[in-house]
């Protein structure tokens, strides 16, 4: 593992290991758009079978798939923890998780209890293979830097969220006598902040200063943020399970403050970037962080309002506006860079990354993403069924465009490799 902020590119896995996840994820986004186009009423409530299917097309189909692909790259290169038998593990995990995501969406949306049980087995097996391999990799790395340490917290948080999700699926499919609403609340909290949020933080400690050319994060933030967030999530979980509503809201405020500390520091660092003109992917990052702030405010409002609007709006802002915006920005950095890196490592004269991935199609796709976010917000407000259909159409276009842009990078990569 390289010291300091250096990345261990020599430990990078085969290009195919993360790439299969990155190319699969947009297909689930396209399906989510088509589903919303056909059933625009899905944004009226988060509890209907169709709404659950739509949510998990985005969270499991797109977001978790991207995260798994990224971790096959991040663990060896950023955290210095290469996964054993990377290509074999990536192939197994990809097949199980992709099939499991399809079964999950089908089982939730139909609804089809037997298919939901199959989804639990497929997703459980895929996650087990990945987490065992990741644990082996991380246990070999001494805890001397913030990223590998906080990656452990992120993986534990993600594991808790997945276990809760699988338990909820079995409650729905087989009627297990467990408290549905508290477990659902815990599942969402651990997935958003314990998994995705802490993984974003662990990666950002190195990636933001290096690729966005900013000063480093404050030492106190990188030292204590993940531990404080994880501990606060544990306390919040106890208040949820014991129905300590007043205390729960206080802890939620603390969690929002912790998330705000990360977001605020990241935005402050970006303002101090040494780049003369921020690139479009940095703008996507800023859109994501701004949307996260708005989504967190909606969560606080939802504690004092019975309207179904606020939970749905917070989901749109945090998932599509927040995490997906950041993931798009990262994909547009990662995929062309990996193409360039593997060409270079193969001794091929690699084209400039701007030739592998020109700015123009990226800018247009990210503008489409921002327009889709605005359309989703309008549709959530319940203006008309056509607002939902338009949002679904735009979402379909957005994710198809993302897939096309990444495929074009692969085509350029193959042309350069065969030249």
C-alpha positions in Angstrom: 0.0 0.0 0.0 1.3 3.4 -0.9 1.9 5.8 1.8 0.2 9.1 2.3 -2.2 10.0 -0.5 -0.5 7.9 -3.2 -2.6 5.3 -4.9 -1.5 1.7 -5.5 -2.2 1.4 -9.2 0.0 -1.7 -9.5 -2.6 -3.5 -7.4 -5.5 -2.6 -9.8 -7.6 -5.7 -10.8 -8.4 -6.7 -14.3 -10.5 -4.0 -16.1 -13.3 -6.5 -16.5 -13.8 -6.9 -12.7 -15.3 -3.5 -12.0 -16.5 -2.9 -15.5 -19.1 -5.6 -15.6 -20.8 -3.9 -12.6 -20.6 -0.4 -14.1 -22.1 -1.6 -17.4 -24.9 -3.5 -15.7 -26.1 -0.8 -13.3 -27.6 1.6 -15.9 -29.8 -1.2 -17.2 -31.6 -1.2 -13.9 -31.9 2.6 -14.1 -33.5 2.3 -17.5 -36.0 -0.3 -16.1 -36.8 2.1 -13.2 -37.6 4.9 -15.8 -39.8 2.6 -17.8 -41.7 1.4 -14.7 -42.3 5.1 -13.7 -43.3 5.9 -17.3 -45.9 3.2 -17.2 -47.0 3.7 -13.6 -46.6 7.4 -12.7 -48.6 7.0 -9.5 -45.7 5.2 -7.9 -44.4 8.5 -6.5 -47.6 9.0 -4.5 -46.5 6.6 -1.7 -43.4 4.7 -0.7 -45.3 1.7 0.6 -47.1 0.2 -2.5 -45.6 -2.9 -4.2 -44.8 -0.9 -7.3 -43.1 1.9 -5.3 -41.0 -0.7 -3.5 -40.0 -2.2 -6.8 -39.1 1.2 -8.2 -37.0 2.1 -5.1 -35.1 -1.1 -5.3 -34.4 -0.9 -9.0 -32.6 2.3 -8.0 -31.0 1.3 -4.7 -30.1 -2.4 -5.3 -30.1 -2.5 -9.1 -28.2 0.7 -9.8 -26.6 2.0 -6.6 -25.4 -1.2 -5.0 -24.2 -2.5 -8.3 -22.1 0.6 -8.8 -20.8 0.4 -5.2 -19.7 -3.2 -5.6 -17.9 -2.5 -8.8 -16.2 0.5 -7.3 -15.1 -1.5 -4.2 -13.4 -4.1 -6.4 -11.3 -1.1 -7.5 -11.1 1.0 -4.4 -10.1 -1.7 -1.9 -6.8 -2.6 -3.7 -5.9 0.8 -5.1 -7.1 3.2 -2.4 -7.2 1.1 0.7 -4.2 -1.2 -0.3 -6.4 -4.3 0.2 -6.5 -6.5 -2.9 -9.4 -8.9 -3.0 -8.2 -12.6 -3.4 -9.0 -14.2 -6.7 -10.5 -10.9 -7.8 -11.8 -11.9 -11.3 -13.4 -15.1 -10.0 -15.0 -13.4 -7.0 -16.2 -10.5 -9.2 -17.8 -12.9 -11.7 -19.7 -14.8 -8.9 -20.8 -11.7 -7.1 -22.0 -10.0 -10.3 -24.1 -13.0 -11.4 -25.7 -13.6 -8.0 -26.4 -9.9 -7.3 -27.8 -9.2 -10.8 -30.1 -12.2 -10.7 -31.0 -11.4 -7.1 -31.8 -7.8 -7.9 -34.2 -8.9 -10.7 -35.9 -11.4 -8.4 -36.2 -8.8 -5.6 -37.9 -6.3 -7.9 -40.2 -8.9 -9.4 -41.0 -10.3 -5.9 -41.8 -6.9 -4.5 -43.7 -5.5 -7.4 -45.9 -8.5 -8.4 -46.0 -9.2 -5.4 -44.7 -12.8 -5.6 -43.6 -14.2 -2.2 -41.9 -17.3 -3.6 -39.8 -15.2 -6.0 -38.9 -12.9 -3.0 -37.5 -15.9 -1.2 -35.4 -16.7 -4.2 -34.2 -13.1 -4.2 -33.2 -13.4 -0.5 -31.1 -16.5 -1.2 -29.4 -15.0 -4.3 -28.6 -11.7 -2.7 -27.6 -13.3 0.5 -25.2 -15.6 -1.3 -23.8 -12.8 -3.4 -23.2 -10.5 -0.4 -21.7 -13.3 1.6 -19.1 -14.0 -1.1 -18.2 -10.3 -1.4 -18.1 -9.6 2.3 -15.9 -12.6 3.1 -13.5 -11.7 0.3 -13.4 -8.0 1.4 -12.9 -9.0 5.0 -9.9 -11.2 4.1 -8.5 -8.3 2.1 -9.0 -5.7 4.8 -7.7 -7.9 7.6 -4.3 -8.0 5.9 -4.0 -4.2 6.0 -2.7 -2.5 9.1 -5.0 0.3 10.3 -2.7 3.2 9.8 -4.7 5.5 7.5 -8.2 6.9 7.5 -9.5 5.3 4.3 -8.9 1.6 5.1 -10.1 2.1 8.7 -13.3 3.9 7.6 -13.8 1.4 4.8 -14.3 -1.2 7.5 -17.0 0.9 9.1 -18.7 1.4 5.7 -18.7 -2.3 5.0 -20.1 -3.2 8.4 -22.8 -0.5 8.0 -23.6 -1.8 4.5 -23.7 -5.4 5.8 -26.2 -4.3 8.6 -28.4 -2.6 6.0 -28.4 -5.7 3.8 -29.2 -8.1 6.6 -32.1 -5.8 7.7 -33.3 -5.7 4.1 -33.1 -9.5 3.7 -35.0 -9.9 7.0 -37.7 -7.5 5.8 -38.0 -9.4 2.6 -38.7 -12.6 4.6 -41.2 -10.8 6.7 -43.1 -9.8 3.6 -42.7 -13.2 1.9 -43.2 -15.5 4.8 -44.9 -13.4 7.5 -42.1 -13.6 10.1 -43.4 -12.3 13.5 -41.0 -9.4 13.6 -41.7 -5.6 13.9 -41.9 -4.4 10.3 -41.9 -0.6 10.7 -38.9 -0.3 13.1 -36.9 -2.7 11.0 -37.8 -0.8 7.9 -36.7 2.5 9.4 -33.4 0.9 10.5 -32.9 -0.6 7.0 -33.2 2.9 5.4 -31.0 4.6 8.0 -28.2 2.1 7.8 -28.3 1.9 4.0 -28.2 5.6 3.5 -25.7 6.7 6.1 -24.1 3.6 7.5 -23.4 2.1 4.1 -23.4 4.6 1.2 -22.6 7.7 3.3 -19.6 6.2 5.1 -18.3 4.6 1.9 -18.5 8.0 0.2 -16.6 9.5 3.2 -13.9 6.8 3.3 -13.3 7.3 -0.4 -13.5 11.1 -0.4 -10.6 11.4 2.1 -8.2 10.6 -0.7 -10.1 11.0 -3.9 -11.4 14.6 -3.4 -8.0 16.2 -2.6 -6.2 14.1 -5.3 -8.6 14.4 -8.3 -10.3 17.7 -7.5 -7.0 19.3 -6.4 -8.1 20.6 -3.1 -6.4 20.8 0.3 -6.7 17.7 2.5 -9.7 17.3 4.8 -9.3 18.5 8.4 -7.5 15.8 10.4 -10.2 15.8 13.1 -12.8 15.0 10.5 -11.0 12.1 8.9 -10.0 10.8 12.4 -13.4 10.8 14.1 -16.2 11.2 11.6 -16.8 7.6 10.6 -16.5 6.3 14.2 -18.9 9.1 15.5 -21.4 8.3 12.7 -21.3 4.6 13.3 -21.7 5.0 17.1 -24.5 7.5 16.7 -26.3 5.1 14.3 -26.1 2.4 17.0 -27.7 4.7 19.6 -30.3 5.8 17.1 -31.1 2.1 16.4 -31.8 1.5 20.1 -34.1 4.5 20.2 -36.0 3.2 17.2 -36.4 -0.4 18.6 -37.5 0.9 22.0 -39.8 3.5 20.5 -38.1 6.4 22.3 -39.6 8.9 19.9 -38.4 12.2 21.5 -34.9 10.9 22.0 -34.9 9.4 18.5 -35.5 12.9 17.0 -32.6 14.3 19.0 -30.3 11.5 17.7 -31.5 12.1 14.1 -30.5 15.8 14.5 -27.1 14.6 15.6 -26.9 12.3 12.5 -27.9 15.1 10.2 -25.2 17.3 11.8 -22.6 14.6 11.2 -23.7 14.3 7.6 -23.7 18.1 7.3 -20.1 18.2 8.7 -18.9 16.0 5.9 -20.9 17.8 3.2 -20.0 21.3 4.4 -16.2 20.4 4.6 -16.3 18.9 1.1 -18.0 21.9 -0.4 -15.6 24.2 1.4 -12.6 22.2 0.0 -14.0 22.3 -3.5 -14.2 26.1 -3.3 -10.5 26.1 -2.6 -9.7 23.8 -5.5 -6.6 24.8 -7.5 -8.5 24.0 -10.7 -9.0 27.3 -12.6 -12.4 26.0 -13.9 -14.3 23.2 -12.2 -15.0 20.4 -14.6 -18.5 19.0 -15.2 -18.0 16.0 -12.9 -17.2 18.3 -10.0 -20.4 20.1 -10.7 -22.2 16.7 -10.5 -20.6 16.2 -7.1 -21.8 19.6 -5.9 -25.3 18.9 -7.2 -25.2 15.7 -5.2 -24.1 17.3 -2.0 -26.6 20.1 -2.3 -29.4 17.6 -2.9 -28.3 15.6 0.2 -28.6 18.7 2.3 -32.1 19.3 1.0 -33.0 15.7 1.5 -31.8 15.7 5.1 -34.0 18.8 5.8 -37.0 16.9 4.4 -36.3 14.1 6.8 -36.3 16.5 9.8 -39.6 18.0 8.5 -41.1 14.5 8.1 -40.8 13.9 11.9 -43.3 16.8 12.5 -45.7 16.2 9.5 -48.1 13.4 8.7 -48.0 14.3 5.0 -46.6 11.4 2.8 -44.9 14.0 0.6 -41.8 14.5 2.9 -40.5 10.9 3.0 -41.0 10.5 -0.7 -39.4 13.9 -1.5 -36.4 13.0 0.8 -36.0 9.8 -1.0 -35.9 11.5 -4.4 -33.4 14.1 -3.2 -31.1 11.8 -1.4 -31.1 8.9 -3.8 -31.4 10.4 -7.3 -30.3 13.9 -6.5 -27.6 13.0 -3.9 -26.0 9.6 -4.2 -26.6 9.0 -7.9 -25.2 12.5 -8.8 -22.0 11.7 -7.0 -21.9 8.2 -8.5 -22.2 9.7 -12.0 -19.4 12.0 -11.3 -17.3 9.2 -10.1 -18.1 6.9 -13.0 -17.1 9.5 -15.5 -13.7 9.7 -13.7 -13.2 6.0 -13.0 -14.1 4.4 -16.3 -11.9 6.5 -18.7 -9.1 6.5 -16.2 -9.2 2.7 -15.9 -9.2 2.4 -19.7 -6.1 4.6 -19.9 -4.4 2.8 -17.0 -4.9 -0.7 -18.4 -3.7 0.5 -21.9 -0.6 2.0 -20.3 0.1 -1.1 -18.2 -0.2 -3.2 -21.3 2.6 -1.1 -22.9 0.1 0.5 -25.4 0.4 4.2 -26.2 -2.9 5.3 -24.6 -4.9 8.3 -25.9 -5.5 11.2 -23.6 -8.5 10.6 -21.3 -10.3 13.5 -23.0 -10.1 11.5 -26.2 -11.3 8.3 -24.5 -14.2 10.2 -23.1 -14.9 13.7 -24.6 -16.5 16.3 -22.3 -19.5 17.1 -24.6 -21.5 13.9 -24.2 -20.7 13.8 -20.4 -21.9 17.4 -20.0 -25.1 16.6 -22.0 -25.9 13.5 -20.0 -25.3 15.2 -16.6 -27.6 18.1 -17.8 -30.2 15.4 -18.6 -29.7 14.0 -15.1 -30.3 17.4 -13.5 -33.5 17.9 -15.6 -34.7 14.5 -14.6 -34.2 15.4 -10.9 -36.3 18.5 -11.3 -39.0 16.4 -13.1 -39.0 13.9 -10.3 -39.4 16.6 -7.7 -42.3 18.1 -9.7 -43.9 14.6 -10.0 -43.5 14.0 -6.3 -45.6 17.1 -5.7 -48.5 15.4 -7.4 -49.1 18.0 -10.1 -50.5 15.4 -12.6 -49.9 11.9 -13.8 -48.2 13.4 -16.8 -45.5 14.8 -14.6 -44.7 11.2 -13.4 -44.7 10.0 -17.0 -42.3 12.7 -18.1 -40.0 12.0 -15.2 -40.0 8.3 -16.1 -39.2 9.1 -19.8 -36.4 11.4 -18.7 -35.0 8.8 -16.3 -35.0 6.2 -19.1 -33.1 8.6 -21.4 -30.7 9.6 -18.6 -29.6 6.1 -17.8 -29.5 4.9 -21.4 -27.3 7.9 -22.2 -25.0 7.0 -19.3 -24.6 3.4 -20.6 -24.0 4.7 -24.1 -21.2 7.0 -22.9 -19.5 4.2 -21.0 -19.8 1.9 -24.0 -18.1 4.6 -26.2 -15.2 4.6 -23.7 -14.8 0.9 -24.1 -14.9 1.2 -27.9 -12.1 3.8 -27.8 -10.2 1.5 -25.4 -10.5 -1.4 -27.8 -9.5 0.7 -30.8 -6.4 1.9 -29.0 -5.5 -1.6 -27.9 -5.8 -3.0 -31.4 -3.9 -0.2 -33.1 
